[in-house]
Amino acid sequence: MASDQQAPAGATAANQPQGSAFSLPLLYRVFFLLIEPLSALLGAYYAYFDKKAYLELTHAASAPVTIPLGTSIVLSQLANLYLFFAINEALVLRSTSDIRVWKTVLFCLLIGDFGHLYTVRESGLNIYWSPSTWNAIDWGNIPFVYLGASMRIAFLADVGLYKSGKRLQKKRTA
């Protein structure tokens, strides 16, 4: 950049506007950067490497004895999506302190939470509130998704993001 030109306020050396930095509370840091990505990796592992168990836990009565090729491909694709989810959350969110990026990523994941919850509806509406009937995969599909969605909603609503009742002051760009 020529010496007679000034970079716009809030611009980095790469001429990219900086977002609003924020201090991430420990609860959000542990959940979004550690617990949830690891649980997604666990889902990816089972969907890819233990397809039979994955199908049996999803719905034992309809789990095939021999997994058809199409089902195997779909489970591999699901494993890939779980891997993408884990990488997206763990690495993209770790790479920025821009609250706009965090809120955008977490909003997209919240939409995914609602879709994930919708997918189990064929098990019957009772699946959503009957913990006594849940198996290991149900605990991941229902209450863990409820927890993730709740954490995202809280973050998007700015719960715990500000100290002493002060809201984050966004930097203005010229």
C-alpha positions in Angstrom: 0.0 0.0 0.0 1.4 3.4 -1.0 2.5 5.6 1.9 -0.1 8.3 1.1 -2.9 5.9 1.4 -4.3 4.7 4.7 -6.0 1.4 5.3 -9.6 1.7 6.4 -10.2 1.5 10.1 -10.4 -2.1 11.2 -8.6 -3.5 8.1 -5.8 -6.1 8.5 -2.6 -6.2 6.5 -4.4 -8.4 4.0 -7.1 -5.6 3.7 -9.8 -7.8 5.3 -12.1 -6.1 7.8 -11.6 -7.4 11.3 -14.6 -8.6 13.2 -15.4 -7.9 16.7 -13.2 -9.9 19.0 -14.7 -11.3 22.1 -13.8 -13.4 25.1 -15.2 -16.9 24.9 -16.5 -18.2 28.2 -15.1 -21.5 29.3 -18.4 -23.4 29.0 -18.7 -22.5 25.4 -15.0 -23.2 24.7 -15.1 -26.6 26.2 -18.4 -27.6 24.5 -17.9 -26.2 21.0 -14.2 -26.7 20.7 -13.8 -30.1 22.5 -16.8 -32.1 23.5 -19.0 -31.6 20.5 -16.3 -32.1 17.8 -15.1 -35.3 19.7 -18.6 -36.6 19.8 -19.0 -36.0 16.1 -15.8 -37.9 15.5 -17.2 -40.8 17.5 -20.3 -40.7 15.3 -18.1 -40.7 12.2 -16.2 -43.6 13.5 -19.3 -45.8 14.1 -21.0 -44.7 10.8 -17.8 -45.7 8.9 -16.1 -48.5 10.8 -19.0 -50.2 12.6 -21.9 -49.8 10.3 -23.8 -52.9 11.6 -23.7 -51.5 15.2 -24.7 -48.1 13.9 -27.7 -49.5 12.1 -28.7 -51.8 15.0 -28.6 -48.9 17.5 -30.5 -46.6 15.1 -33.4 -49.1 14.7 -32.7 -52.8 15.6 -35.9 -54.1 14.0 -34.9 -52.8 10.5 -31.2 -53.4 10.7 -30.1 -55.8 7.9 -28.1 -58.9 8.6 -25.9 -58.0 5.6 -25.5 -54.3 4.9 -26.5 -53.5 1.3 -23.9 -51.6 -0.8 -26.2 -48.6 -1.1 -26.6 -48.5 2.7 -22.9 -48.8 3.2 -22.3 -45.9 0.8 -24.9 -43.7 2.6 -23.3 -44.5 6.0 -19.9 -43.6 4.6 -21.3 -40.3 3.4 -22.9 -39.8 6.9 -19.5 -40.4 8.4 -18.0 -37.9 6.1 -20.6 -35.3 7.2 -19.9 -36.0 10.8 -16.2 -35.5 10.1 -17.0 -32.2 8.3 -19.1 -31.1 11.3 -16.2 -31.9 13.7 -13.6 -30.1 11.5 -15.8 -27.2 10.9 -16.6 -26.6 14.5 -13.2 -27.4 16.0 -10.9 -25.8 13.4 -12.9 -22.9 11.9 -14.1 -21.7 15.3 -10.6 -22.1 16.7 -9.2 -20.0 13.9 -11.2 -16.8 14.6 -12.2 -14.5 17.4 -14.7 -12.8 15.2 -18.1 -13.1 16.9 -19.8 -12.8 13.5 -18.1 -15.9 12.2 -18.9 -17.7 15.4 -22.6 -16.7 15.2 -22.8 -17.6 11.6 -21.3 -21.1 12.0 -23.3 -21.8 15.1 -26.5 -20.6 13.4 -25.9 -23.0 10.6 -25.2 -25.8 13.0 -28.5 -25.0 14.9 -30.4 -25.5 11.6 -28.6 -28.8 11.4 -29.7 -29.6 15.0 -33.4 -29.1 14.0 -32.9 -31.3 10.9 -31.2 -34.0 13.0 -34.0 -34.0 15.5 -36.6 -34.1 12.7 -35.0 -37.2 11.2 -35.8 -39.4 14.2 -39.6 -38.6 14.0 -40.3 -41.9 12.3 -39.4 -43.6 15.5 -42.6 -42.0 16.9 -43.0 -38.8 18.8 -42.4 -40.5 22.1 -38.7 -40.7 21.1 -38.3 -37.0 21.9 -39.1 -37.3 25.6 -38.8 -40.9 26.8 -35.3 -41.4 28.2 -36.2 -44.8 29.6 -36.4 -46.1 26.0 -33.2 -44.5 24.7 -30.2 -46.6 23.8 -26.6 -45.3 23.3 -27.3 -43.7 19.9 -30.6 -42.2 21.0 -28.7 -40.4 23.8 -26.6 -38.9 21.1 -29.5 -38.2 18.7 -31.9 -36.6 21.2 -30.6 -35.1 24.5 -27.1 -34.4 23.2 -28.6 -32.6 20.2 -31.0 -30.8 22.6 -27.9 -29.7 24.6 -26.0 -28.6 21.5 -29.1 -26.6 20.2 -29.6 -25.1 23.6 -25.9 -24.0 23.8 -26.1 -22.5 20.3 -29.4 -20.7 21.1 -27.8 -19.3 24.3 -24.7 -18.2 22.4 -26.7 -16.6 19.6 -28.8 -14.8 22.3 -25.5 -13.5 23.8 -25.9 -15.4 27.1 -22.7 -15.2 29.1 -20.8 -13.3 26.4 -20.6 -10.0 28.2 -19.2 -9.0 31.6 -20.9 -6.6 34.0 -23.9 -6.3 31.8 -21.9 -4.5 29.1 -22.6 -5.6 25.5 -19.8 -6.1 23.1 -18.9 -2.9 21.3 -18.4 -3.6 17.6 -15.7 -1.7 15.9 -17.0 0.7 13.2 -15.3 0.6 9.9 -15.0 3.8 7.8 
